[in-house]
């Protein structure tokens, strides 16, 4: 059977590309630990979301093949096989990195290798800091198997009371509140689980400890909230968050040395089968690598990039506006900002801060998808409410893994008096848009910000995104229509310039691809350049495939999942697909269509996935100002010239790393940001 590209296997292949950065000796040591930790975290999410969904299909008796031609049971088998290879490579990377860290003076030690003085120091610390937060739980006729939260690391312990031959099971959760790394001496460290395991006699006095082995469960992390039945969506999401910690188990990680008897006890207690077991040869839960990456050793990590204040914003600074006048800058012409090369705080955050304090600003409308717990933008909006401005905020409560932060900001905004809405029933609001109405003389002008990234200062330092500031009246009108749709004031839409999903984005993208396809068949020179996080929508895959076959030159920069394969027999060399993995997470989405009648460029929040085109509110916005277009074309050109961080997709579905000739898009774009600021 000729299978299509598996979405899940493509996602695992992306993580394999990320993992290679952990072995990239051109990177400082702690940065390499960070890539290893990112992969471990990604795989946890992959199991909690993607594998959990396939697992649910299997439990429900679904046997029909998916889009890739594989049934759920076959998909799970292939996923386990690919994950095992990725886990093995991750453990090899961990061993290599720990060895290099030892050479740098930070040794990971084993308890049995410590001398008496070192053990005494750690025992005293255990007694003082760790023992008070541990809760030993026995499993017997009077104590049922405990509820074990998702992704928590635990010790399964077989104990036998002195004078009693009956073996019992006990569990101790490894605490996370004090971190997984316990440092001592001159920088040496030991893993928390090993320190706890060495002191189990403190926890189970009067018993014989037969053995102790680590295990970890991953549970279904999807929130099954039925909006139509939820009287209060806020409360429904909160309840879903509580349930997420104890959803159905989709993975049990155990060490290779765990005895069969103990494993059987866990399988029985967790009510799962052998199929959910993943045997780990090495360290269970390698997200600890992220803690290692945060060690206070600046000599072992790359110097942190300081985002540049865009030149036009810096030039607008005055005594009255020491941080610049965003309204003046936007009034002078469209402004494109490119994060993290250019500062989020000096542009986006400053716009909200200025709008909150400006007495001429009448209203602010904004969408908040992933705000982050420490974002200052909701605080600016609250200040705007207190200043008497009308504030309308769309808070997406269903933004996976950011639900808690979004709930907190939604409550605070509502308490302040902002009008908070939670979006359109049945759709997740993923677009990033703001509309500010300001009185200027006898008229009201509408300032717009549209972005490919979230209103989140943390991700703006690590994700590449572009944002547009504009006074364009047609775009402002469209954004107003969009907000009326989101607040429920209007169910009909008539957009002039924006491409909006699920309204007409799919149709408009397909139409542009098909027009260029027909023009190519007629002999015209045409090209398509698209940069997205994922390309797995069947219709878009087919349209781009036909375009390349017809003669359109197609360049795709796809960070993660990609369901389209180049076929030299049909596409010649016209279809080129690459993935750029490196210093920052490539997150911006850019669409460029070029034909005999000119060039169109759009940017926005939408990837080429069914969920983005059909089940989310997404926006692509046009880029038309000559300088904005020049900069966007330059971003695409630099990405397509990268050899240091780029991978090319091969006809057989394998990703092949390009020969490194020293051209890094990240370095080129940092230099461009500095040059622009100096100019």
N, C-alpha and C positions, 0 to 999 in steps of 0.2 A: 504494500500500500504506500502511495506517495503522500507522506504527511506534509502539512504546511508547517510554518514556523510557529513553535510553541511560545506563547506569551510568557509562561513561567520560566521555561528554559532560557529564553532570551534575557529575562531579568537576572537569572543566575549568571549568565554570560557577562552581563554588565558588571556584576559584583566581582567576577573573576578579573575583569579589566582593572577595576579599582584596586583589587588585592595586589596586582603587580607593582603598584606604587609603594607597597610596604617593602618591596625588595629593590627599589630604585635607589642605588647608592649615590645618585646625584642629589638626593634629598637628605636634609639633616635627620638624625636618628629619631628624635621625638615626633617629627612630622610623619615618619614612616609608621610609628606606633599608631598615630591618629588614623591613617588609612586602614590599618588592620582593625581598629575599633569600629570604624564606620561600617566595614563589611559585616562584622559580627552583629552590629545593631540592625543593619539592613536585613540580615537573614532572620533575625528575631521577628521583625515586622512582616517579612515575607511569609513566615509560618503562621503568624497570628492573623493574617488577612487573606493572602492568596491560597495557601495550603488549607486554611480553615474552610474557605469557600468550596474547594474541591472535595474536602472531607465531608462537608454537609451534603453535597450532591451524592456522594457514595452512600452515606447513611440513609438518604431519602430514596435510594434505589435507582438513581439515574444511571442509565447505561448507554445513553445516546452520545455519539462523539461530539466533541467541542469543535470550534472553528479550525483547530489544527488537525482534525481527523482522529483524535485520540479520545478514548473513553476515560472517565474519571480514575478508574483503577490503574490504567496504563499511565496516565499522567502522573499519579502519585508515585508509582514505581520509578519512573524516569527522574522525577524530582528528588527522590531519596538517593538515587545513584549519583546525580549531579551534586547534590548537597554534600554527600560523603566525600567526593573528590575535593570540593571547595573547603570543607572542614579540614581535610588532611593537609592541604596547602596552607591553610591558615595556621595550623599548629606548627608546621615547618617554619613559617615566617616568624611566629612567636619565639621559637627556640633560637633562631638566628638573631633576632632583635634583642632578646634578653642577653645573649652572649656579648653583643656589641655594647649593651648598657653596662654589663659587668666591666668591660674594658674601660668604660668611661668613669668607673668608680662607684657605680650604683648596682650592687649585686643582689639578685633575688636569691634568698637563702632558704634552705630546708631546715625544719625544726631539729631533725636528728643530727644535722651537721653543726649546730650551734654549740659553743662551749658553755660551761656551767654558768659563767657570769652573764653571758648574753641571754640564756634561758631565764635566769633570775630576773633580769631587767624586764623581759617581755611578760613573765608571769605576774610581776607586780602591776604592769600596765593592764594586763588582761583583767586582773582582779578589780582594779580601780575603774576602768573605762568600758570594758566590754561585758563582763559578767553581769552587771546590773540590767543590761538590755536584752539578755538572752532568756528565752522561754522554752525549756525542755518539755516536750509533749509525748506522753506514753500512748501506745496503741494496745488496748486490751479490751476485755469484756466490758469494762466500765468506762473506757475512753475510746470513742469511735475514731476512725481514720480522720486526721485533721483536714480542714479546707486549706489547700496550698495555693497561694496566689500566683498569678502568672509571672514568669521570669524571675521568681525568687530562687536563690540558691540555698539548698538545704543539705543537711547531713542525715542520712538514714542510718540508724544505729541499732545493732542487735545487742540487747542487754540480758543478763540473767541475774536475778537477785541472789545474793549469797545464801547458800543453804537451800536453794530451790532450783531444780533442774530445768524448769520451763523457760524457753527463750521467748523474749518479747521484742517488739519493734518500738523504737522511739524516733522522734524527729526534732531536730534543732535547726531553726532558720538562721542563716548567716546574716548578721545585721548589716545594713547598708548605710546607716546614719553616720558612721564614723569612717566610711570608705573601705575599699577592698584592700588597699595597700597599707601595711603597717610598717612605718620606717623606724629605724633605731640606729644607734651608733653614729657613724659618719656618712649615713646615706643608704646603708644596706636596708633591705626590706623583705618582708615575708607576707604571704597572702593571708588574709583574714581567716579563711576556712581552715588553713593549716594550724593557725594559732588556736582556734576554737577546738579543733580536733585533738590538739595536744593537752587540752584541759577539760576533757569530758568528765573526768573524775570529780571535778568541782560541781558538775551539773547532776550527776547521778550517784550520789553517795550511797553506799550500802549495796551496790550492784557490781557485777562483773561485766566489763565492756568487752564484748567479743570482737566486734569490728565496727567500723564507721566508713561510709562511702558517700560521696557527693552525688546529688541528683538535682535536676532542674526541669520544671514543666513549662510548656508554652501553651497558652489557652487561646481560644477564639477571641479576637480583639474587635470584631465588628459589632457595632451597636445596631440591634434590630429594633429600631424605633418606627412604629407605624404612625405616621403623622396624622392620618385621617382619624385615627382613634385616640389621639393624644389631646386631651383638653388643654393642657399646658405643655408646650414643646420643651420649655426650659426644664420643667420638672421631669419630663420623660427622658431627656438627655442625661440629667443628673442621675436618675435611677439606672440608666444604661451604663453609665460610668462605674457605678457600684457593682453592677453585674459583670462587667468586663473582666474584673480581677478573678472571677471564678467561672468563666465560660468553659465550654467543653475542652478537654485536653487534646491537643493535636500533635504534641511532641513531648517525649520524655527523654532527656539527655542523661546518660549515665556513663561512668568510667568503664574502661575495658576490664578492670579488675573487680568489678562488683560481682559477688557470688550469686549463683542462680537462685538460691533460696531467698535472698534479700530482694532480688529483682522481681521474683514472683509475688512477694509481699506487696511491693509497690504497684505492680500491675493490678492486683486484686483491689488494693485500696483506692487506686485512681480509676478503676473500672475501665481499663483500656486493654488493648491487645499488643502483641509483639510488634505489629506493624508500626505503632507509634514510637517505638524505641529507636533512639539514635545513640550508638556507642561512640564515645569520644576518646580517642587515644591522645591524652594530653590534658590541657586546662579546660575545664567546663566554664563557659561564659567568658569569651574573649573580649567582651566590651570593657573589661578591665584595662585593655590597651588604651582606652580614652583617658583613664585616670593617669596612666603612665605618661601619656602625651602632655599632661598638664603639670608635670614636675617642674619645680622652679629652677630650671637649667636653661636659660636663654641661649647659652653657647651651643646647645644641642638642637635648636630649632631655628627655622628661617626667621629673619627679621620681619616683624609684622608690618604689613603695608598700611600706611596712613592715607586714607582716601583724600583726594584732592577736592578743594572747593571749586566748583565750576567758575571759570574766569569771569563770566558775565555777572554771576552773583557776587563775587569778590569785588568787582568794579563798581557795584551799586551800593556798597557800604558807605555810610555817612555817620555823622555825629548822632543823628536821629535814628538811624538804622545801622548800628555797628555790625550786625550779622548779614546785612544786605537787605534790599527791598525786592522781594519776590514778585510783587504785583507790578512794579516798574519793569523788572526784567521780562516778565511774560508779555507786558504791553508792548515791548520793543520787538517782539517776535517769538516764534516757537522756540522752546528750549528742550533739548534732549539731554538726559543725564544717564550715565552708564555706571551702575554700581557693580562691584565695590570700588572700581577705579576712581569714581567720583563719589563724594560724600552724600550719604542718605540724610545725615543730620543737618548738613548745610543747605539741603535742597527741599526734600519732602517734609522732613520734620519742621524745618523753618517755615515752610508755607503754612502749616497748621498752626504753629505758634503765632505767626504774624496775623493770621486770620482770626484767631481767638481774641487777640488784643486790639485789633483795628476797629475803631468805632463805626467805620463805614461799611464793614461787613455785616450783611443782614442774615445770611443763612449759610450753613455748611451741610452738605450731604456726602456721605462716604460709605464705602463697603469695607468691612473688616473681616478678612478670611482667617489669616493666622496673625494674631496681634502679638503674641508672646507675653509672658507674665510681666516683663519689665518695660514694655513699649510706652513711650511718652505721648504718643498720638491720642489715645483715649483720654489721657489727662488734659491735653489741649482742648479736646472736644468738651469735656466737662467744664473747663474754664470758660469756654465760649457760651455754654448754656447759662452759667452764672452771670455772664455779661449781658444776657438778654437776647442772644441770637437764637434763631431757630436752628436746631441741630437734628438731623435725621441720619440714623446710623443703621445700616444693614449688618447685623452680626451673624455670621454663619456658625451656628451651634454644632453643625455636623462635620466641621473640619477635623478629620481624623487625628487623634492624639493631641489636639489643641482645644478639645472641648472644654476642659476645666478652666483654662485661662479665659476663653471666650465667654463662658458663663459668668465668671467673676466680673469681667468688664461690662457685660450686658446689664448685670444688676446695678453696678455703680453708675452707669450711664442713665439707666431708668430712674434711679434714686435722685440723680441730679436734675432730671426733668427733660432729658433728651427723648426724642421719639425713636424708640428702638423697634426694629422689625427683624424677623428671622427668616425672611425670604419667601419664596414661592413654594407652595406645597408640592412635594414630589420632585423638586429640583434643588440641587446644591448650588449656591451662589459662589462662583469661583472667580468672577471678574474683579479687577482692582480699579476702582474709579472714584473720583471725588469731584464735586461741583460746588464752587463758592460764588455766591451772589454778593456783589459789592456796589454800593451807591457811589457814583462818580459824577458830580454835578447834577444835572437833571435826568441822567440816565442810569440804568443798572447794567453793569457788565458782569459776565459770567466767566470765571476762571476755572479751567479744567485741568485735572491731573489724571492721566491714564498710565497704567504700568503693566509690565509682565510679571512683576513680583509683588509680594505681600507688604502690607504696612507694618513691617517688623524690623526693627533696627538690628537685631541679632543676625537674621538671615541675610540682611543687606550687606553685612560684612563678609559673608562667605559664599553667597550666591551671585552669579552674574545676571543682572536684570537691567532692562532699559525702561525709562519713564519719559513721558511727553507732557510738558506744560504748555498749554495753548489758550488763546482767546478766540479761536475759530468759532464763529457763531453757529454754523451748521453742526459742528461736533458738540458744542454746548447744548444745542437743542436736542440732539440725539441722547446725550447723557441725561438730560431732563426727562425724556421719554422713558429711558431705562429705569430711572428711579421711580417714576410713576408706576411702571410695571412691577417693580420690586415691592413697593408699598401697597400694591393691590388697587391703586387708584385708577389704573387703566389696564385693560386686558388686550387691547389692540395695539399694534406697534407699527410705526412707519418711520424707519430709520433712513436718513439721507446718506450718511457717511460711515457709520459704524457697521461692522459685520457682527451680528449678535446670535448666539446660540441660546436655546434651541430654535429660535425664530427662523433665521435664514442663513446662518453661517455655513452649514454644510452645502447648501445649494449654491451659494456664492463662490465658495472654494472650488467646488466641482465644475462650475461654469467657467471659471478662469482657466483651470487646467484643460478642460475640453476645448476652449477657444484656441489656446496655444497649440494643442494637439492638431486641430484642423489646419491652423496656419502652417505648422511644420510640414504637414502632408502636402500643402500647396507650395512648398519650397521656401517658406520664410524662415529666417533665423530666429529661433525662440529659445528661451531658457527659463528654468524654474530653480530657485534656490530657497530651501526651507530649512530652518533650524528649529528643532522641537526636542522635547524630552522623550517622547515616545511616538512611534508610528505603528499602530496595530489595527486601525479601522479598516475593515475589508474593502469598503467602497473606495476609500482614499488610496489604498494600496493598489487596487486595480486601475484607478485613474492614472496614477503616476507611472505604473508599469506600461500602460498603453501609450502614455505621452513619450516615454523614452523610446519605445518601440517605433513610434511614428517619426522620431527625429528631433524631439525636444531635448536640449541639453539639461540634465537634471542633476543638481548637487544637493545632497541631503546631509545635514549635520544632526545626527540623532544620538542623544546622550545615552539613552537606556534601551528600552525594548524596540525592536524593529522587525516588522513582519514582511518586509519587501526584500527580495534578493536580486542582486544584479545578475543578468543572464547575457553573457557575451554574444551568444548566437543571435539573440533578438535585439539586445540593446546596443550592441557593439561596445564602445567605451562611453556611451552617452549617459549612463546611470552610475553615479559615484556616490557611495554612502560611507560616511565616516563618523567616528565617535571621538570626542575630545574629553580626556580625563586628566585632571591636574590640580593646580593650586586652588581653584574655586569650583563650586558645583555649577555647571552650565545650566542655567534655568530660563533664560530669555527665549521667547518664541518669535521668530521673524519669518515673514513670507514675502518673497520677491518674485514677481512675474514680469518677464520682459518679452516683448514681441514687436512687430513692425509698427504698432501704434503707440509705443512708449513703454515706460516702466511703472509698475505699481508696487509699493512696499507697504506692508502692514506689520504691526507688532501687537502682541496681546497675551492673553492668559491661556489660550486654547492649544492643547496638544491634539494630534491626529488619532484620537481614541473615540470609541463609540460613546463613552460616558461624557466626554467633553463636548461632543457635537450634538448629542441628543438628550442628555440627562442633567446638564449643568447650564447655568447662566454664565456664558463666556463672552468676551468682547475682543475683537481685533480692531485696532484703530489705524487709520491711514497716516503715513509719514510723507509729507509733501514739501515742507520748507527745504530749499536747496541745501542749506548747511546740515539740517537734520538728516536728509537723504544721503549726503556725502559721508557723514559719520557712520550711518548704518551700513552703507556699502563697504566702508572701510572695516567695520567689525566683521562682516561676512568674509571679506577678502583675507583678513588676518587669520580667521579660523580655518579657511580652506588652504592656507599656506603653512599651517602648523605641522612640524614634523616631530617635535619633542614630546607631544602629548596625544598624538592622533593614532587612531586605529582605522583600518579600512575593512569593510565587510566584503567577504569573498563569496563567490557563487555557491559554495557548499554550506554557507551559513556561519563559517568560522570568521572570527575577527583577527586580523593580522596587524601587528604593530608596525608602523612605518619606520623606515630607517631614520634615525635621529641625525639631522644635519644641523641641529642647534637652533632651529627656529621655533620659539615658544610664543603662542598667541597671548598667554598671560603676561609674559615679559614685554611683548610688543605693545600691548594695550596699556600697561603701566607707564611705559615710556611716552606713549601718545598722550596720556592724561597729564603727565608732567609738562610736556611740550606745550600743550594747549593752555595750561595755567600760566606758564612763563610768557607765552605769546600775548 
